[in-house]
């Protein structure tokens, strides 16, 4: 049974990266760096989520939704800082992420940021469009969160336990708050056309950024593990170390169903259970 009346709250987690190896999935540089893209994209992306939702709070007329949005803002702010700390560790290990993260600053601060000279109506339209983009992205983070909570192959592969806790703590909170962005979008605009349009933008762009990020990390890895290849990605997917391309594409298609709702992705009960056992979340509590 799924819990009712869940109150979203940020958890002030901390992680010690001093012993983290560069390839924290042993002998799996491709798997490591495909997942390392999270650390490249999420700090700027989630700060953009926070700025966008803070602007939306005055437009919310439903008290329960407002409370959920405030909880979402708090959780996303902590996520951004937790992943930023991993970037510092990569730099200390000889892999400089800053050329790529500077591009992410351009994407989320300039291209997707506020624009000057807009009328109040245009400002509201731009804000709702950004919220709809967040809802589309959050569909993928819910899918990935559910996948991560159930990816037992990572445990068998000997993944670094601190990184596994960070990924599963984040995954659990993504599942926990998976409906908030979608519900906010529907609160402000229930038109199916906006939902479809923004996913058709967000899905391909997110895929492109992920591929570029993984290629960047493989190319700049000081241990020279080789090039990013589709063959290695597929091999990792078959072993259960990464989501398969087919599973990602099916998740993409699910969003277009007229009766889609994020509650269909993942289990709140499973997410809450992991947060109750996570070393970092327990220490924060």
C-alpha positions as a Markdown table, in Angstrom:
| # | Residue | x | y | z |
|---|---|---|---|---|
| 1 | Unk | 0.0 | 0.0 | 0.0 |
| 2 | Unk | 1.3 | 3.5 | -0.9 |
| 3 | Unk | 1.6 | 6.0 | 1.9 |
| 4 | Unk | -1.0 | 8.9 | 2.0 |
| 5 | Unk | -0.3 | 12.5 | 2.8 |
| 6 | Unk | 3.4 | 12.2 | 2.4 |
| 7 | Unk | 5.2 | 15.4 | 3.4 |
| 8 | Unk | 8.2 | 16.2 | 1.2 |
| 9 | Unk | 11.2 | 17.3 | 3.1 |
| 10 | Unk | 14.8 | 18.0 | 2.2 |
| 11 | Unk | 17.4 | 15.8 | 3.9 |
| 12 | Unk | 20.7 | 17.5 | 4.7 |
| 13 | Unk | 22.9 | 14.7 | 3.5 |
| 14 | Unk | 26.7 | 14.6 | 3.4 |
| 15 | Unk | 29.1 | 12.2 | 1.6 |
| 16 | Unk | 32.8 | 11.5 | 2.0 |
| 17 | Unk | 34.4 | 11.3 | -1.4 |
| 18 | Unk | 38.0 | 11.0 | -0.2 |
| 19 | Unk | 38.3 | 7.2 | -1.0 |
| 20 | Unk | 36.2 | 7.3 | -4.2 |
| 21 | Unk | 38.1 | 5.7 | -7.1 |
| 22 | Unk | 37.9 | 7.4 | -10.5 |
| 23 | Unk | 36.1 | 4.3 | -11.9 |
| 24 | Unk | 33.8 | 3.6 | -9.1 |
| 25 | Unk | 32.1 | 0.7 | -10.9 |
| 26 | Unk | 35.1 | -1.6 | -10.9 |
| 27 | Unk | 36.5 | -2.3 | -14.4 |
| 28 | Unk | 33.5 | -0.5 | -15.9 |
| 29 | Unk | 34.6 | 3.0 | -17.1 |
| 30 | Unk | 31.7 | 3.3 | -19.6 |
| 31 | Unk | 29.1 | 2.5 | -16.9 |
| 32 | Unk | 30.9 | 4.8 | -14.5 |
| 33 | Unk | 31.0 | 7.8 | -16.9 |
| 34 | Unk | 27.5 | 7.3 | -18.3 |
| 35 | Unk | 26.2 | 7.7 | -14.7 |
| 36 | Unk | 28.8 | 10.4 | -14.0 |
| 37 | Unk | 26.9 | 12.6 | -16.5 |
| 38 | Unk | 24.4 | 13.0 | -13.6 |
| 39 | Unk | 27.0 | 15.1 | -11.8 |
| 40 | Unk | 27.6 | 17.2 | -14.9 |
| 41 | Unk | 23.9 | 18.0 | -15.7 |
| 42 | Unk | 22.2 | 18.1 | -12.3 |
| 43 | Unk | 23.8 | 20.9 | -10.4 |
| 44 | Unk | 22.9 | 23.6 | -12.9 |
| 45 | Unk | 19.7 | 21.8 | -14.0 |
| 46 | Unk | 18.3 | 21.4 | -10.5 |
| 47 | Unk | 19.2 | 25.0 | -9.6 |
| 48 | Unk | 17.1 | 26.0 | -12.7 |
| 49 | Unk | 14.3 | 23.8 | -11.3 |
| 50 | Unk | 14.5 | 25.7 | -8.0 |
| 51 | Unk | 14.5 | 29.1 | -9.6 |
| 52 | Unk | 11.5 | 28.2 | -11.9 |
| 53 | Unk | 9.4 | 26.7 | -9.1 |
| 54 | Unk | 10.1 | 29.6 | -6.7 |
| 55 | Unk | 8.7 | 31.9 | -9.4 |
| 56 | Unk | 5.6 | 29.7 | -9.7 |
| 57 | Unk | 4.7 | 29.6 | -6.0 |
| 58 | Unk | 2.6 | 32.9 | -6.1 |
| 59 | Unk | 0.5 | 31.3 | -8.9 |
| 60 | Unk | -0.6 | 28.3 | -6.9 |
| 61 | Unk | -4.1 | 28.3 | -5.5 |
| 62 | Unk | -4.1 | 24.8 | -4.0 |
| 63 | Unk | -2.6 | 24.7 | -0.5 |
| 64 | Unk | -1.6 | 21.0 | -0.7 |
| 65 | Unk | 0.2 | 21.5 | -4.1 |
| 66 | Unk | 1.9 | 24.6 | -2.7 |
| 67 | Unk | 3.3 | 22.5 | 0.2 |
| 68 | Unk | 4.5 | 19.9 | -2.2 |
| 69 | Unk | 6.2 | 22.5 | -4.4 |
| 70 | Unk | 8.0 | 23.9 | -1.4 |
| 71 | Unk | 9.2 | 20.5 | -0.5 |
| 72 | Unk | 10.3 | 19.8 | -4.0 |
| 73 | Unk | 12.3 | 23.1 | -4.0 |
| 74 | Unk | 14.1 | 22.1 | -0.8 |
| 75 | Unk | 14.9 | 18.6 | -2.1 |
| 76 | Unk | 16.2 | 19.8 | -5.5 |
| 77 | Unk | 18.4 | 22.4 | -3.8 |
| 78 | Unk | 20.1 | 19.7 | -1.8 |
| 79 | Unk | 20.5 | 17.4 | -4.8 |
| 80 | Unk | 22.3 | 20.2 | -6.7 |
| 81 | Unk | 24.9 | 20.7 | -3.9 |
| 82 | Unk | 25.4 | 16.9 | -3.4 |
| 83 | Unk | 26.3 | 16.4 | -7.0 |
| 84 | Unk | 28.5 | 19.5 | -7.2 |
| 85 | Unk | 30.8 | 17.9 | -4.5 |
| 86 | Unk | 31.4 | 15.0 | -6.9 |
| 87 | Unk | 32.6 | 17.4 | -9.6 |
| 88 | Unk | 35.3 | 18.7 | -7.1 |
| 89 | Unk | 36.4 | 15.1 | -6.6 |
| 90 | Unk | 36.7 | 14.5 | -10.4 |
| 91 | Unk | 38.8 | 17.6 | -10.7 |
| 92 | Unk | 41.1 | 16.4 | -7.9 |
| 93 | Unk | 41.5 | 13.0 | -9.7 |
| 94 | Unk | 42.7 | 14.7 | -12.9 |
| 95 | Unk | 39.4 | 14.9 | -14.8 |
| 96 | Unk | 38.4 | 18.5 | -15.2 |
| 97 | Unk | 34.6 | 18.8 | -15.7 |
| 98 | Unk | 34.6 | 22.6 | -16.0 |
| 99 | Unk | 34.6 | 22.9 | -19.9 |
| 100 | Unk | 31.4 | 20.8 | -20.0 |
| 101 | Unk | 29.7 | 22.4 | -16.9 |
| 102 | Unk | 30.3 | 25.9 | -18.4 |
| 103 | Unk | 28.1 | 24.8 | -21.3 |
| 104 | Unk | 25.4 | 23.7 | -18.8 |
| 105 | Unk | 25.5 | 27.2 | -17.3 |
| 106 | Unk | 24.8 | 28.6 | -20.7 |
| 107 | Unk | 21.9 | 26.2 | -21.3 |
| 108 | Unk | 20.2 | 26.7 | -17.9 |
| 109 | Unk | 21.0 | 30.3 | -17.1 |
| 110 | Unk | 20.8 | 32.0 | -20.5 |
| 111 | Unk | 18.9 | 29.8 | -23.0 |
| 112 | Unk | 16.3 | 28.6 | -20.4 |
| 113 | Unk | 16.6 | 31.6 | -18.0 |
| 114 | Unk | 14.4 | 34.7 | -17.6 |
| 115 | Unk | 14.0 | 37.1 | -20.6 |
| 116 | Unk | 13.9 | 40.8 | -20.4 |
| 117 | Unk | 11.2 | 43.0 | -22.1 |
| 118 | Unk | 8.3 | 40.6 | -21.7 |
| 119 | Unk | 4.8 | 41.6 | -20.8 |
| 120 | Unk | 3.2 | 40.0 | -17.7 |
| 121 | Unk | 1.2 | 37.6 | -19.9 |
| 122 | Unk | 4.4 | 36.6 | -21.8 |
| 123 | Unk | 6.3 | 36.1 | -18.6 |
| 124 | Unk | 3.6 | 33.8 | -17.3 |
| 125 | Unk | 3.5 | 31.9 | -20.6 |
| 126 | Unk | 7.3 | 31.4 | -20.5 |
| 127 | Unk | 7.2 | 30.3 | -16.9 |
| 128 | Unk | 4.5 | 27.7 | -17.5 |
| 129 | Unk | 6.5 | 26.4 | -20.5 |
| 130 | Unk | 9.5 | 26.0 | -18.3 |
| 131 | Unk | 7.4 | 24.2 | -15.7 |
| 132 | Unk | 6.2 | 21.8 | -18.5 |
| 133 | Unk | 9.8 | 21.2 | -19.5 |
| 134 | Unk | 10.6 | 20.3 | -15.9 |
| 135 | Unk | 7.6 | 17.9 | -15.8 |
| 136 | Unk | 9.0 | 16.2 | -18.9 |
| 137 | Unk | 12.5 | 15.9 | -17.4 |
| 138 | Unk | 11.0 | 14.7 | -14.1 |
| 139 | Unk | 9.4 | 11.8 | -15.9 |
| 140 | Unk | 12.8 | 10.6 | -16.9 |
| 141 | Unk | 14.2 | 11.1 | -13.4 |
| 142 | Unk | 11.3 | 9.1 | -11.9 |
| 143 | Unk | 12.0 | 6.3 | -14.4 |
| 144 | Unk | 15.7 | 6.4 | -13.6 |
| 145 | Unk | 15.1 | 6.6 | -9.9 |
| 146 | Unk | 12.9 | 3.5 | -10.0 |
| 147 | Unk | 15.5 | 1.7 | -12.1 |
| 148 | Unk | 18.3 | 2.7 | -9.7 |
| 149 | Unk | 16.4 | 1.4 | -6.7 |
| 150 | Unk | 16.0 | -2.0 | -8.4 |
| 151 | Unk | 19.4 | -2.3 | -10.1 |
| 152 | Unk | 20.8 | -5.2 | -8.1 |
| 153 | Unk | 23.4 | -5.8 | -10.8 |
| 154 | Unk | 25.2 | -2.7 | -9.4 |
| 155 | Unk | 25.5 | -4.3 | -6.0 |
| 156 | Unk | 26.9 | -7.5 | -7.6 |
| 157 | Unk | 29.4 | -5.4 | -9.6 |
| 158 | Unk | 31.0 | -4.1 | -6.4 |
| 159 | Unk | 30.0 | -0.4 | -7.0 |
| 160 | Unk | 31.5 | 2.0 | -4.4 |
| 161 | Unk | 29.1 | 2.0 | -1.5 |
| 162 | Unk | 29.2 | 5.8 | -0.9 |
| 163 | Unk | 28.4 | 6.5 | -4.6 |
| 164 | Unk | 25.7 | 3.9 | -4.5 |
| 165 | Unk | 24.1 | 5.5 | -1.5 |
| 166 | Unk | 24.2 | 9.0 | -3.2 |
| 167 | Unk | 22.5 | 7.6 | -6.3 |
| 168 | Unk | 19.9 | 5.6 | -4.4 |
| 169 | Unk | 19.2 | 8.4 | -2.0 |
| 170 | Unk | 18.7 | 10.8 | -4.9 |
| 171 | Unk | 16.7 | 8.1 | -6.8 |
| 172 | Unk | 14.4 | 7.6 | -3.8 |
| 173 | Unk | 13.6 | 11.3 | -3.5 |
| 174 | Unk | 13.0 | 11.5 | -7.3 |
| 175 | Unk | 10.4 | 8.8 | -6.9 |
| 176 | Unk | 9.1 | 10.4 | -3.7 |
| 177 | Unk | 8.4 | 13.7 | -5.5 |
| 178 | Unk | 7.8 | 12.4 | -9.0 |
| 179 | Unk | 4.3 | 13.9 | -9.3 |
| 180 | Unk | 5.0 | 17.5 | -8.2 |
| 181 | Unk | 6.1 | 19.0 | -11.5 |
| 182 | Unk | 3.4 | 17.3 | -13.5 |
| 183 | Unk | 0.7 | 18.3 | -11.0 |
| 184 | Unk | 2.0 | 21.9 | -11.1 |
| 185 | Unk | 1.9 | 21.9 | -14.9 |
| 186 | Unk | -1.6 | 20.6 | -14.9 |
| 187 | Unk | -2.6 | 23.1 | -12.2 |
| 188 | Unk | -1.5 | 26.0 | -14.5 |
| 189 | Unk | -2.3 | 24.5 | -17.9 |
| 190 | Unk | -4.2 | 21.2 | -18.6 |
| 191 | Unk | -3.8 | 21.3 | -22.4 |
| 192 | Unk | -2.3 | 18.1 | -23.8 |
| 193 | Unk | -0.6 | 20.0 | -26.6 |
| 194 | Unk | 1.8 | 21.7 | -24.1 |
| 195 | Unk | 2.6 | 18.4 | -22.4 |
| 196 | Unk | 3.4 | 16.7 | -25.8 |
| 197 | Unk | 5.4 | 19.7 | -27.2 |
| 198 | Unk | 7.7 | 20.0 | -24.2 |
| 199 | Unk | 8.4 | 16.3 | -24.1 |
| 200 | Unk | 9.3 | 16.3 | -27.8 |
| 201 | Unk | 11.8 | 19.0 | -26.9 |
| 202 | Unk | 13.1 | 17.7 | -23.6 |
| 203 | Unk | 13.5 | 14.0 | -24.5 |
| 204 | Unk | 15.8 | 14.4 | -27.5 |
| 205 | Unk | 17.8 | 17.3 | -25.9 |
| 206 | Unk | 18.3 | 15.3 | -22.7 |
| 207 | Unk | 19.5 | 12.3 | -24.7 |
| 208 | Unk | 21.9 | 14.5 | -26.7 |
| 209 | Unk | 23.3 | 16.2 | -23.6 |
| 210 | Unk | 23.8 | 12.8 | -21.9 |
| 211 | Unk | 25.7 | 11.3 | -24.9 |
| 212 | Unk | 27.9 | 14.4 | -25.2 |
| 213 | Unk | 28.5 | 14.3 | -21.4 |
| 214 | Unk | 29.5 | 10.7 | -21.5 |
| 215 | Unk | 31.8 | 11.2 | -24.5 |
| 216 | Unk | 33.4 | 14.2 | -22.8 |
| 217 | Unk | 34.2 | 12.2 | -19.7 |
| 218 | Unk | 35.6 | 9.2 | -21.6 |
| 219 | Unk | 37.7 | 11.4 | -23.8 |
| 220 | Unk | 39.1 | 13.3 | -20.8 |
| 221 | Unk | 39.6 | 10.4 | -18.4 |
| 222 | Unk | 43.3 | 10.5 | -17.4 |
| 223 | Unk | 43.3 | 6.7 | -17.2 |
| 224 | Unk | 42.6 | 6.5 | -21.0 |
| 225 | Unk | 39.9 | 3.8 | -20.9 |
| 226 | Unk | 39.0 | 4.3 | -24.6 |
| 227 | Unk | 36.1 | 5.8 | -26.5 |
| 228 | Unk | 32.4 | 5.8 | -25.7 |
| 229 | Unk | 30.8 | 3.2 | -28.0 |
| 230 | Unk | 27.2 | 2.0 | -28.5 |
| 231 | Unk | 28.4 | -1.5 | -28.2 |
| 232 | Unk | 29.7 | -0.9 | -24.6 |
| 233 | Unk | 26.5 | 0.9 | -23.7 |
| 234 | Unk | 24.4 | -2.1 | -24.9 |
| 235 | Unk | 26.7 | -4.5 | -23.1 |
| 236 | Unk | 26.2 | -2.6 | -19.8 |
| 237 | Unk | 22.5 | -2.6 | -20.4 |
| 238 | Unk | 22.3 | -6.3 | -21.0 |
| 239 | Unk | 24.2 | -6.9 | -17.7 |
| 240 | Unk | 21.8 | -4.6 | -15.8 |
| 241 | Unk | 24.4 | -2.0 | -15.1 |
| 242 | Unk | 22.6 | 0.7 | -17.1 |
| 243 | Unk | 19.0 | 1.1 | -18.4 |
| 244 | Unk | 18.6 | -0.3 | -21.8 |
| 245 | Unk | 17.8 | 1.9 | -24.8 |
| 246 | Unk | 14.6 | 0.0 | -25.3 |
| 247 | Unk | 13.5 | 0.7 | -21.7 |
| 248 | Unk | 14.3 | 4.4 | -22.1 |
| 249 | Unk | 12.4 | 4.7 | -25.3 |
| 250 | Unk | 9.3 | 3.0 | -23.8 |
| 251 | Unk | 9.4 | 5.4 | -20.9 |
| 252 | Unk | 9.5 | 8.3 | -23.4 |
| 253 | Unk | 6.4 | 6.9 | -25.2 |
| 254 | Unk | 4.5 | 6.4 | -21.9 |
| 255 | Unk | 4.4 | 10.1 | -21.3 |
| 256 | Unk | 2.3 | 10.8 | -24.4 |
| 257 | Unk | -0.7 | 8.6 | -23.2 |
| 258 | Unk | -3.7 | 10.8 | -22.4 |
| 259 | Unk | -4.1 | 9.2 | -19.0 |
| 260 | Unk | -0.5 | 9.3 | -18.0 |
| 261 | Unk | 0.4 | 10.3 | -14.5 |
| 262 | Unk | 3.8 | 10.0 | -12.7 |
| 263 | Unk | 2.3 | 7.8 | -10.0 |
| 264 | Unk | 2.5 | 5.1 | -12.6 |
| 265 | Unk | 6.3 | 5.2 | -12.4 |
| 266 | Unk | 7.9 | 3.6 | -9.4 |
| 267 | Unk | 6.8 | 2.9 | -5.8 |
| 268 | Unk | 6.6 | 5.6 | -3.1 |
| 269 | Unk | 6.7 | 2.8 | -0.5 |
| 270 | Unk | 10.0 | 1.5 | -1.9 |
| 271 | Unk | 11.4 | 5.0 | -2.0 |
| 272 | Unk | 10.5 | 5.7 | 1.6 |
| 273 | Unk | 11.8 | 2.4 | 2.7 |
| 274 | Unk | 15.2 | 3.1 | 1.1 |
| 275 | Unk | 15.3 | 6.6 | 2.7 |
| 276 | Unk | 14.8 | 5.0 | 6.1 |
| 277 | Unk | 17.8 | 2.7 | 5.5 |
| 278 | Unk | 20.2 | 5.1 | 3.6 |
| 279 | Unk | 23.3 | 5.8 | 5.6 |
| 280 | Unk | 23.4 | 9.4 | 4.5 |
| 281 | Unk | 19.7 | 10.0 | 5.0 |
| 282 | Unk | 19.8 | 8.3 | 8.5 |
| 283 | Unk | 22.8 | 10.5 | 9.5 |
| 284 | Unk | 21.0 | 13.6 | 8.2 |
| 285 | Unk | 17.8 | 12.7 | 10.2 |
